[in-house]
């Protein structure tokens, strides 16, 4: 199953000093970007990437289940500092299969 994952640095995690910024980059941001590069190479991240001008990511992740997705996201060093939104995605074919019967029911109601 594919999931749209949007992650943005929580306000509470913003560095308050240059030293804290260095720690954020070296211990969280850079290792997360390296991990995401590997996940992309493994075809776990199908599309997307870091958002320009922000400490944020937006990507499509392929996982067999929400539990697997939780493991993937939880393995990212930056995850605990991020506000994360996950949207399950369906396929175009599955959605088409769902809307065609709906159209037929609406036609039947017309008369």
Secondary structure, DSSP 4 states (H G I P E B T S, - for coil): -EEEEEEEE-GGGS-SSHHHHHHIIIIIIHHHHHHHHHHHHTTSEEEEEEPTTSSEEEEEEE-SSHHHHHHHHHTSTTGGGEEEEEEEE--HHHHHHHHHHHHHHHHHHH-
